[in-house]
């Protein structure tokens, strides 16, 4: 049985004493390396004839280095941002860029009667022409039905001059909407309009 030293390929220190005593016996047991194979015997077994066998020539495959060709995306025209290591345009989502704050061209304006219970229809016509949408609130004129009707007629005349419609946002026709120029109002789904005022004029 092999020792632990032989397992690791090291000489056994305990067996060195025995090998010194019997070097001649070891030489007798070990066959010489220079002796021909036909003359060597393996204990009690018969001698083995070893013949030289020629193997057919086999072409060894040549290994060619392969290069991975990656599709490189073209950088868009006018791209002035960063580029990744692969040469692609890199969109840095963490970069914060400020866009120029442009002033709005249109506004939603709220108009109520002044202290004299008047509505500035001339200034409203200018704003509507610029695209502003105006909401007129006639509710502050409490118990003044006649004056409310006068204001409604002025608004109706102004809307006819400008060429926009006028719509009521409540059943009492006290909150009115005048859309600005190029503003679309959906009247198909909502019941909007000055129904009593239109019936009085016709």
Secondary structure, 3 states (H helix, E strand, C coil): CCCHHHHCCCCCCCCHHHHHHCHHHHHHHCCCCCCCHHHCCCCCCCCCCCCCCCCCCCCCCCCCCCCCCCCCCCCCCCCCCCECCCCCECCCCCCCCCCCCCCCCCCEEEEECCCCCCCCHHHHHHHHHHCCEEEEECCCCCCCHHHHHHHHHHHHHHHHHHCCCEEECCCCCCEEEECCCCCCCCCCCCCCCCHHHHHHHC
